[in-house]
Every structure is written in C-alpha cells, then in structure tokens.
Amino acid sequence: MENSQGGASHSESLLFLTDDQLRKGIEAMFFAYRGFTADPDRILEGMDYGRAHHRALHFIHRSPGTTVNNLLAILGVTKQSLNRVLRGLIEDDLVESRVGRSDKRERHLFLTKKGAELERSLSDAQRARMRAAYRAAGPGAVQGFRQVLEAMMDEQARRQYQSLKENAQ
C-alpha cells in the first residue's frame, strides 16, 4: 500500500519494525516506567513501603471489598509475598480486613481513611504525569498507546483488565 507521496503507508511501515526500532521502544518503556513510578516511590520511601504496597493499595481502592484471592490473581504474586504486604498495611491502619459474610474463610479488603489518603496522594502524582504526557501526545497517540498496552497483555491479564474496565466506578 502506498501513500500519496508514493511511499509505504504509515500503518504498513509499522508492521515491519526493525530490531533497532523495537529496542528503542523497549528502552522507552523502561524509562517511562521509571518516571511513572518515581513520584510514588519518593512518597513511600520514608514509610518502608515499596511498589508492592502501592499496587495493593491501588487495587483495593479500585475494588473495595475485594478478596485476598482476587488480589492475588490481579497482582500475580505469591500468597507469602502478599501476606507480608497486607500484614504491614493492616498493622499501620491503612487497610482493613473483614471476614466474609457468606464464606467465613474469605477476607475482604478495604482501605481505611488513612489508607485512602495515601492512595490518593500516590495516584494524584501518577495522574498528573499521565495527564501531562497525554496532553503532549494528543488524542490519537493516547488511543494508540492504549491499544499497544492491551496488545502486550497475555489473555488472562487482558480478561482481568477488561473486568476492571467494565466495573469502573
């Protein structure tokens, strides 16, 4: 397919990316991720919390009452790792764990007021960075970026992501 100047169309040229172009994309993702996590990392630094705590707070906020098993599936971590994270968040009064009403073996997770405040400060920092990047890139790039991210997800992650999108608040 040729464009009006006789060259390959933009969409066709994207189908034949060189290893160098792919490497540049991979490196851009590494540096973008570093920037995306830098602000929350600074906030959490003095609290002895890390990215695992941030992710737990994010998804508990996103789905109040989520079960520990659901959070395990979303985060893709071991029970031991998640229990260590949750234990600290519960001890520090950021997360509340409630026994399930229908199944007493289930634990449902909720942010406390203090946890919601911390989650908001972490998310505000990331939203500001995303908002600025989206504005700079423009609407077409935003849509393309989302498509690339979704295409990179494996099938299980895509189902979890779609479920979160469908249950948007």
Residue pairs with C-beta under 8 A, 6 or more apart in sequence:
1 8
1 9
1 11
1 12
2 8
2 9
3 9
3 10
17 25
35 129
36 126
36 129
36 130
37 51
39 122
39 125
39 126
39 128
39 129
40 51
40 54
40 122
40 125
40 126
41 50
41 51
43 118
43 121
43 122
43 125
44 50
44 51
44 53
44 54
44 122
48 88
49 88
52 75
52 77
52 81
52 82
52 85
53 85
53 88
53 89
54 122
55 75
56 71
56 75
56 82
56 85
56 86
56 89
56 95
57 89
57 94
57 95
57 111
57 115
57 118
57 119
57 122
58 119
58 122
58 123
59 66
59 71
59 74
59 75
60 66
60 71
60 95
60 109
60 110
60 111
60 115
60 119
61 111
61 115
61 116
61 119
61 123
62 164
62 169
63 70
63 164
63 167
64 109
64 110
64 111
65 98
65 108
65 109
65 110
66 74
66 108
66 109
67 100
67 106
67 107
67 108
67 109
68 82
68 86
68 97
68 106
68 107
68 109
69 106
71 82
71 109
72 79
72 82
73 160
74 160
75 82
86 95
86 97
86 109
89 95
89 115
90 96
90 97
92 114
93 112
93 114
93 115
94 111
94 112
94 114
94 115
94 118
95 109
95 110
95 111
95 112
95 115
96 109
96 110
96 111
96 112
97 107
97 108
97 109
98 107
98 108
98 109
98 110
99 106
99 107
99 108
100 106
100 107
100 108
111 119
134 141
134 142
137 145
150 158
150 161
153 161
